[in-house]
Amino acid sequence: MATEVKLPRLGQGMESGTIVKWLKAEGQAVEKGEPLYELDTDKVTQEVEAEASGVLLKIAVAEGEVAVGRTIGFIGAEGEVVEVAVEAPAATAEGPAAAAPAPVEAPAPVEVASSSTTNGRIKASPLARRIARERGVDLGAVRGTGPDGRIVAEDVERAEAGAAAPAQVAPAPSRAAVPAGEIEHRPLTSVRKTIARRLTEAWTVPAFQLTVDVDMSRADELVRRQRELNPDVRITVTDLLTRLSAQALMRHRDMNVRFGDDELLVYPSADVGIAVAAPQGLVVPVVRSADRLTLAEIAAVRGDLVSRAREAKLRTEDLDGGTFTISNLGMFGIDQFVAVLNPPQASILAVGRTRDQVVPVEGELLVLPIMTMTLTCDHRAVDGATGAEFLGTIKAFLEDPGLAL
């Protein structure tokens, strides 16, 4: 009996997702655990794996937004017939239309298609399809300029501009003509819409900031020696910050919290998020139980998360949760900045670059490597003194890492 492929719920609060493209064609063999289609959610665009082995008998929903739990395809034995419920069209003045299941024969076995084969579907990039869907552009009337005639976003933009232009209307003589293509329109992706919504929510939170300078002499030496001891992974200052922040969170449990409407959730382990600039926008993958990992283990986890973030291959579980976030812009030459909270987390640490600075020490002027950190806290969950003690502990750990043992 054929197995229904239903749209899964990939995270708490997820009600729908957008199918970007299928990675298998009807008639192709599918193995359980093999990537089956790409799904765009409000957090990530990720590949969804097949939950059964067999043949992809039917794709019920080729693309577009789908509610969680809806059947989008069928996997079964070769030649098996499946029943597909045909959705009814909208009701008219003559009465509502009826919907009836229709038997669908499985397609004949086919060879694995090349990347240019589309099974009769219009060849278009996911972004082009999304723009066309949002702006009502018929892809069938668009000429593709991409590889093998594939429709790209620019083709849809040109088609829309051509359709919107009024026929035989000369430009007003009192206005200068604007060159075509000067303004690029980029529709918001689901991820960008989520970023906009969450950051807007963050600005409504009553927050405060605390800033300290840190002598990074011992921390830099520790990172250097750890790199020598662990040549297989590249250990960074961010990894050290993750490890020491996790230790500080365990010493200051009142900081390791998430804010709820009428309660504070105090977590038993430090799940530290790391802000990453990815092509699809800012994402915050989480290093789980960072307080229990070695520096080398954190570096390996962080390296994997960052790599997959930049390749748009993060999964929902990589982003869910998190009790604290680190945002490091030091590699961009930034000395100091204030990071925006990542609700419902109660705090976020903004880290600048390490710079040489003249510092008075016991009556002498010394040139030391100084790094500035700014802690932003949700004042509904964290008091000023609590945040100050926590930040002081991180500073002490960085200036003398042995204290974290």
For each residue, the residues with C-beta under 8 A, 3 or more apart:
1: 76
2: 54 57 74 75 76 77 80 82
3: 51 52 54 74 75 76
4: 71 73 74
5: 36 50 51 71 72 73 74 75
6: 69 70 71 72
7: 16 17 19 39 66 67 68 69 70 72
8: 48 68
9: 14 68 69
10: 14 17 39 41 46 48 315 316
11: 14 41 43 316 319 320
12: 320
13:
14: 9 10 11 17 41 42 68 316
15: 67 68
16: 7 65 66 67 68
17: 7 10 14 39 40 41 65 66 68
18: 39 40 41 63 64 65 66 130 190
19: 7 22 37 38 39 40 61 62 63 64 65 66 72
20: 37 38 39 40 45 63 126 129
21: 37 38 63 126
22: 19 25 36 37 38 56 59 62 73
23: 35 36 37 38 47
24: 28 30 34 36 37 50 56
25: 22 28 56 110 113 117 119
26: 56 57 58 59 107 110 119
27: 55 56 57 106 107 108 109 110
28: 24 25 55 56 110 112 113
29: 54 55 56
30: 24 34 36 50 52 53 54 55 56 75
31: 34 50 53
32: 49 50 51 52 53
33: 49 50
34: 24 30 31 49 50
35: 23 47 48 49 50
36: 5 22 23 24 30 47 48 49 50 56 73
37: 19 20 21 22 23 24 47 48 72 73
38: 19 20 21 22 23 45 46 47 48 126
39: 7 10 17 18 19 20 45 46 47 48
40: 17 18 19 20 45 126 189 190 191
41: 10 11 14 17 18 44 45 46 190 316
42: 14 190 191 193 194
43: 11 190 191 194 283 316 319
44: 41 191 280 283 312 314 315 316 318 319
45: 20 38 39 40 41 126 189 190 191 280 312
46: 10 38 39 41 313 314 315 316
47: 23 35 36 37 38 39 313
48: 8 10 35 36 37 38 39
49: 32 33 34 35 36
50: 5 24 30 31 32 33 34 35 36 53 75
51: 3 5 32
52: 3 30 32 75
53: 30 31 32 50 75
54: 2 3 29 30 57 75 76 77 78
55: 27 28 29 30 75 76 77 78 80 106 109
56: 22 24 25 26 27 28 29 30 36 59 73 74 75
57: 2 26 27 54 73 74 75 76 80 82 104 106 107
58: 26 73 74 82 84 104 106
59: 22 26 56 62 72 73
60: 71 72 73 74 84
61: 19 64 66 70 72 73
62: 19 22 59 121
63: 18 19 20 21 129
64: 18 19 61 133
65: 16 17 18 19
66: 7 16 17 18 19 61 70 72
67: 7 15 16 70
68: 7 8 9 14 15 16 17
69: 6 7 9
70: 6 7 61 66 67
71: 4 5 6 60 74 85
72: 5 6 7 19 37 59 60 61 66
73: 4 5 22 36 37 56 57 58 59 60 61
74: 2 3 4 5 56 57 58 60 71 82 84
75: 2 3 5 30 50 52 53 54 55 56 57
76: 1 2 3 54 55 57 80 82 106
77: 2 54 55 80
78: 54 55 106 109
79: 106
80: 2 55 57 76 77 106
81: 103 104 105 106
82: 2 57 58 74 76 103 104 106
83: 101 102 103 104
84: 58 60 74 101 102 104
85: 71 99 100 101
86: 99 100 101 102
87: 99
88: 96 97 98 99
89: 97
90: 97
91: 95 96 97
92: 95 96 97
93:
94:
95: 91 92
96: 88 91 92
97: 88 89 90 91 92
98: 88
99: 85 86 87 88
100: 85 86
101: 83 84 85 86
102: 83 84 86
103: 81 82 83
104: 57 58 81 82 83 84
105: 81
106: 27 55 57 58 76 78 79 80 81 82
107: 26 27 57 110
108: 27
109: 27 55 78
110: 25 26 27 28 107 113
111:
112: 28
113: 25 28 110 117 119
114: 117
115:
116: 123 147 148
117: 25 113 114
118: 121 122 123
119: 25 26 113
120:
121: 62 118
122: 118 139 140 151
123: 116 118 144 146 148 149 150 151
124: 128 129 132 139 142 144 150 151 152
125: 128 129 146 150 151 152 153
126: 20 21 38 40 45 129 130
127: 130 131 152 153
128: 124 125 131 132 139 151 152 153 155 156
129: 20 63 124 125 126 132 133 139
130: 18 126 127 133 134 187 189
131: 127 128 134 135 137 153 156 157 187
132: 124 128 129 135 136 137 138 139 142 156
133: 64 129 130 136
134: 130 131 187
135: 131 132 156 160 187
136: 132 133
137: 131 132 141 142 156 159 160 163
138: 132 141 142
139: 122 124 128 129 132 142 151 156
140: 122
141: 137 138 159
142: 124 132 137 138 139 151 155 156 159
143: 151 155 159
144: 123 124 149 150 151 152 155
145: 151 152 154 155
146: 123 125 149 150 151 152 155
147: 116 150
148: 116 123
149: 123 144 146
150: 123 124 125 144 146 147
151: 122 123 124 125 128 139 142 143 144 145 146 155 156
152: 124 125 127 128 144 145 146 155 156
153: 125 127 128 131 156 157
154: 145 157 158
155: 128 142 143 144 145 146 151 152 158 159
156: 128 131 132 135 137 139 142 151 152 153 159 160
157: 131 153 154 160 161 184 185
158: 154 155 161 162
159: 137 141 142 143 155 156 162 163
160: 135 137 156 157 163 164
161: 157 158 164 165 180
162: 158 159 165
163: 137 159 160
164: 160 161
165: 161 162
166: 169
167:
168:
169: 166
170:
171: 175 177
172: 175
173:
174:
175: 171 172
176:
177: 171
178: 182
179: 182
180: 161
181: 184
182: 178 179
183:
184: 157 181
185: 157
186:
187: 130 131 134 135
188: 192 193 196
189: 40 45 130 192 193 280 281
190: 18 40 41 42 43 45 193 194
191: 40 42 43 44 45 194 195 280 281 283
192: 188 189 195 196 280 281
193: 42 188 189 190 196 197
194: 42 43 190 191 197 198
195: 191 192 198 199 281 282
196: 188 192 193 199 200
197: 193 194 200 201
198: 194 195 201 202 342 343
199: 195 196 202 203 340
200: 196 197 203 204
201: 197 198 204 205 343
202: 198 199 205 207 340 341 342 343
203: 199 200 340
204: 200 201
205: 201 202 341 343 378 379 380
206: 378 379 380
207: 202 341 376 377 378 379
208: 376 377 379 384 387
209: 338 374 375 376 377
210: 374 375 377 384 387 388 391
211: 336 372 373 374 375
212: 372 373 391 392 395
213: 357 370 371 372
214: 219 370 371 372 373 395 398 399
215: 218 359 368 369 370 398 399
216: 219 220 237 354 368 369 370 371 398 399
217: 220 221 368 369 399
218: 215 221 222 398 399 400 401
219: 214 216 222 223 237 240 398 399 401
220: 216 217 223 224 237 354 369
221: 217 218 224 225
222: 218 219 225 226 240 401
223: 219 220 226 227 235 236 237 239 240
224: 220 221 227 228
225: 221 222 228 229
226: 222 223 229 230 235 295 296
227: 223 224 230 231 234 235
228: 224 225 231
229: 225 226 296
230: 226 227 233 235 295 296 299
231: 227 228
232:
233: 230 296 299 300 303
234: 227 299 303
235: 223 226 227 230 239 240 295 296 299
236: 223 239 240 299 302
237: 216 219 220 223 240 241 328 330 351 354 371
238: 241 242 274 302 326 328 351
239: 223 235 236 242 243 295 298 299 302
240: 219 222 223 235 236 237 243 244 295 398 401
241: 237 238 244 245 326 328 349 351 394 398
242: 238 239 245 246 272 274 287 290 298 302 326
243: 239 240 246 247 290 293 294 295 298 404
244: 240 241 247 248 394 397 398 401 404
245: 241 242 248 249 270 272 290 324 326 349 394
246: 242 243 249 250 270 272 290 291 293 324
247: 243 244 250 251 270 291 397 404
248: 244 245 251 252 255 390 393 394 397 404
249: 245 246 252 253 255 256 270 272 291 323 324 390
250: 246 247 253 256 270 291
251: 247 248 393
252: 248 249 255 256 386 389 390 393
253: 249 250 256 266
254: 257 266 382 386
255: 248 249 252 324 346 347 382 386 387 390
256: 249 250 252 253 266 267 270 323 324
257: 254 264 265 266 267 323 346 381 382
258: 264 265 267 323 344 345 346
259: 264 265 343 344 345 346 378 380 381
260: 263 264 265 344
261:
262:
263: 260
264: 257 258 259 260 346 381
265: 257 258 259 260
266: 253 254 256 257
267: 256 257 258 270 271 323
268:
269: 288 289 291 292
270: 245 246 247 249 250 256 267 289 290 291 323 324
271: 267 286 287 288 289 290 321 322 323 324
272: 242 245 246 249 286 287 290 322 323 324 325 326
273: 284 285 286 287 322 324 325 326 342 345
274: 238 242 284 285 286 287 302 305 306 325 326 328
275: 282 283 284 325 326 327 328 339
276: 282 283 284 285 305 306 309 310
277: 282
278: 281 282 283 309 310 312 314
279: 310 312
280: 44 45 189 191 192 283 312
281: 189 191 192 195 278
282: 195 275 276 277 278
283: 43 44 191 275 276 278 280 309 314 319
284: 273 274 275 276 319 322 325 342
285: 273 274 276 305 306 308 309 314 318 319
286: 271 272 273 274 305 318 319 320 321 322
287: 242 271 272 273 274 290 293 298 301 302 305
288: 269 271 301 321
289: 269 270 271 292 293
290: 242 243 245 246 270 271 272 287 293 298
291: 246 247 249 250 269 270
292: 269 289
293: 243 246 287 289 290 297 298 301
294: 243 297 298
295: 226 230 235 239 240 243 298 299
296: 226 229 230 233 235 299 300
297: 293 294 300 301
298: 239 242 243 287 290 293 294 295 301 302
299: 230 233 234 235 236 239 295 296 302 303
300: 233 296 297 303 304
301: 287 288 293 297 298 304 305
302: 236 238 239 242 274 287 298 299 305 306
303: 233 234 299 300 306 307
304: 300 301 307 308
305: 274 276 285 286 287 301 302 308 309 314 318
306: 274 276 285 302 303 309 310
307: 303 304 310 311
308: 285 304 305 311 313 314 318
309: 276 278 283 285 305 306 312 313 314
310: 276 278 279 306 307
311: 307 308
312: 44 45 278 279 280 309
313: 46 47 308 309
314: 44 46 278 283 285 305 308 309 318 319
315: 10 44 46 318 319
316: 10 11 14 41 43 44 46 319 320
317: 320
318: 44 285 286 305 308 314 315
319: 11 43 44 283 284 285 286 314 315 316 322
320: 11 12 286 316 317
321: 271 286 288
322: 271 272 273 284 286 319 325 342 345
323: 249 256 257 258 267 270 271 272 345
324: 245 246 249 255 256 270 271 272 273 345 347 348 349
325: 272 273 274 275 284 322 339 342 345 347 348 349
326: 238 241 242 245 272 273 274 275 348 349 351
327: 275 339 348 349 350 351
328: 237 238 241 274 275 331 351
329: 332 334 337 350 351 352 353
330: 237 333 334 351 352 353 354 371
331: 328 353
332: 329 353
333: 330 353
334: 329 330 337 352 353
335: 352 353 355 372
336: 211 350 352 372 374
337: 329 334 350 352 374
338: 209 350 374 376
339: 275 325 327 348 349 350 374 376
340: 199 202 203 348 376
341: 202 205 207 345 346 347 348 376 378
342: 198 202 273 284 322 325 345 348
343: 198 201 202 205 259 378
344: 258 259 260
345: 258 259 273 322 323 324 325 341 342 348 378
346: 255 257 258 259 264 341 377 378 381 382
347: 255 324 325 341 375 376 377 378 382 387 390
348: 324 325 326 327 339 340 341 342 345 375 376
349: 241 245 324 325 326 327 339 373 374 375 376 394
350: 327 329 336 337 338 339 373 374 375 376
351: 237 238 241 326 327 328 329 330 371 372 373
352: 329 330 334 335 336 337 371 372 373
353: 329 330 331 332 333 334 335 371
354: 216 220 237 330 369 370 371
355: 335 369 370 371
356: 367 368 369 370
357: 213 367 368 369 370
358: 365 366 367
359: 215 365 366 367 368 370
360: 363 364 365 366
361: 364 365 366 368
362:
363: 360
364: 360 361
365: 358 359 360 361
366: 358 359 360 361
367: 356 357 358 359
368: 215 216 217 356 357 359 361
369: 215 216 217 220 354 355 356 357
370: 213 214 215 216 354 355 356 357 359
371: 213 214 216 237 330 351 352 353 354 355 398
372: 211 212 213 214 335 336 351 352
373: 211 212 214 349 350 351 352 391 394 395
374: 209 210 211 336 337 338 339 349 350
375: 209 210 211 347 348 349 350 387 390 391
376: 207 208 209 338 339 340 341 347 348 349 350
377: 207 208 209 210 346 347 381 382 384 387
378: 205 206 207 259 341 343 345 346 347 381 382
379: 205 206 207 208 382 383 384
380: 205 206 259
381: 257 259 264 346 377 378
382: 254 255 257 346 347 377 378 379 386 387
383: 379 386 387
384: 208 210 377 379 387 388
385: 388 389
386: 252 254 255 382 383 389 390
387: 208 210 255 347 375 377 382 383 384 390 391
388: 210 384 385 391 392
389: 252 385 386 392 393
390: 248 249 252 255 347 375 386 387 393 394
391: 210 212 373 375 387 388 394 395
392: 212 388 389 395 396
393: 248 251 252 389 390 396 397
394: 241 244 245 248 349 373 390 391 397 398
395: 212 214 373 391 392 398 399
396: 392 393 399 400 403
397: 244 247 248 393 394 400 401 403 404
398: 214 215 216 218 219 240 241 244 371 394 395 401
399: 214 215 216 217 218 219 395 396
400: 218 396 397 403
401: 218 219 222 240 244 397 398 404
402: 405
403: 396 397 400
404: 243 244 247 248 397 401
405: 402
